[in-house]
Amino acid sequence: MSTFPGYIPELPGIAIDYFDHEQRQKATVFFLSHCHADHMRGLAIEDPLPGPLYLSPISGVFIRHRFVQHAKVTRNLIAEERLSLTVNLPNKTNYELTVVSIPAEHCPGSVMFYFETVSSRILYTGDFRSTSSTYLARYFSEIRPVIVYLDSTFLNLEYDYFPTRDEATEKITELCSNFLADERNVVSLWLPANCGSEDLFLKLFEGLGEKIHVNEKQRGTYMHFPNLCEALTGNSSARIHACTGTVKHSKHSSVLACRTLTSSTETIVRIIRPSALRWKGLQQTDEHFQETHGLFYVCYSNHASYSELVKFLQYFKPGVQEVRLNTVADESDLARKTQLVNSILLECDIEKRCVRKCDTIQPNESLYLDKMAYKNDKHVIHHHIHENSGSESDHSEDEYPNCNFPKRMRCEAEKQQTYQYG
């Protein structure tokens, strides 16, 4: 769940993915990355936003129907379109802002925002997970952020690898298809959240030709999108269910609460749980599904894995100077993720030079990771590097570059794989 506070200190007068009364008092321009609940906080307030709301065309359809009070202020921002704005501030000053919308591939309509001013270059990722190997080259060849607001949901070494969504969907489709060969059988999808599985619904419908039963609240969300509306149904006689209506599950049988069963009705339910949190330590050579007590678990994630985040951040080196985390559970989670980000941004070859250099750190050397600097949003990570000789730029190519490790920490990654470098 996003913990981004809605504002960027370097960009006064704008609010992103947070629309409560406090943001409305400060902002005159608003941005929405996608239509999931943790990114739409405050949109249910009855008063319309006091300025334009920029979002993708798909998100625009959803917002104009669900939150009609904002219909007149929504502004579609086409992918890769460069938009120039003048941001007016309450003190009657203003500044010029350029915005580029980039597909985030997290869910239908999800986007990132790249902001440029005369003094700042900032990338806000929202939630994302790329679906192709050419994603970075296609969309970011001319994007050079200095600050990145990162979807840090799985910034964790224990989530180094996830199968692609296509691979996960293929497995779910296979589990459904094999089981539904018997006309008496039905499938129940136990999803990690009410929203976020839209792509899965579409692929299952496309691959199996079976509509997916959802409850009325879910249908109200999706009914404005023709492709989703075609794939979903309110008819409980459907053979695939995502209505969170399975009850009385045991190893041998389950009952769908949305169906009225008679004594003559014999139905066997297969429960499939697409999820990511339980898949710690998954390796690329491992099976990404398992059966436990009659439940079929499949590793399925709409958020980038750790290795994918490494690749994403390293694409912007050496320009990126600061990473701010969009998803942090608590202070210990912040500290751990801070250390990982600094290891990712480390400008050295761990195998050839880092172990050799760090093994010879002297007591008088100041080689450390800055203590977390909690600016306004408490998620700012500084990776300034300090040594007696000066800043990072003081070193020649022949010298070992400064490391962003805690003071006197030995670089034993080669032995213990404590850190990972892309």
C-alpha angles and dihedrals in degrees: 000000000000117000094180107135096220103251140078115214093216092053108053117186098036131095127197127197092340122084109168126135093273093055092046091056092054104035135068097177126049136196132195120197097191144334105265119124098247089057097046100057110150098018090107090067107115097230115084119246113273092234144021120305112215117203143136119288091250092051089046092060091052096047095046091055102038099036102032092171088073097045095104095051099048115112121190114229112198119220113272091005114141112223123191117206139176109223111209116206128205092249088062094252121120142187138200118254129187118200130192122192115216126187109253095191091213095118136336109306097009116145143175122225124223113197128196131185130161089274107025141057111186132172118200109192101186104191116333149163121175118227101201140047090237095054098105096044092046100051107020107043090109098031114102111171123185092192124038126194099205135204094235098175093123100024088136131113090226089065096051096136137033126172113246116268089248090056092047092046090049090056093047090048090051093050090050096044096050093048097043091056084091105069092214092063130090134185127226119199113209102202126196091233141006091251132037103063098087095118090050091053092051094048093047091051091047093048100040105023088228122130117229119233115228131172123260094260091055092046091052087060096049105033093094093064112076096207094050092042089056093050097047132062141184091215108111091204088077115117097227118057132192094164096111086237104127113120138170093032118181134161091271107032147015135192126215110227091204092064130072105225123204127197089258094053115095112188128167117198125207112200117210120188115198107194144133109205096076093053100085115157096015112164127205091247093052126096109258095212135055140176119231122175092336095314119116112214120197125185105238124159136177090188127075119263121234094263090049090052089051091053091046096052095041089055088070097048133154093017099058110089104169137032123197119194121234095192122045125155099197143325094288090050089051091051093050094046091046090058092048093051091052091051090051092051093047109126101217144090104249096199099049106033117002099071092045094050099042091049087065101047110144123221093245094055116104102215110155150127112255113249109257111280108216106203119174096311097036091227100093115127117200118196099182109149125219134200132152090255096060139252131353092263091062092077126091124223091260093058123080108258119240117273124223095219127129113271113295093353109156116230099236096150091121090060103034102021088227091151131031126214122193 
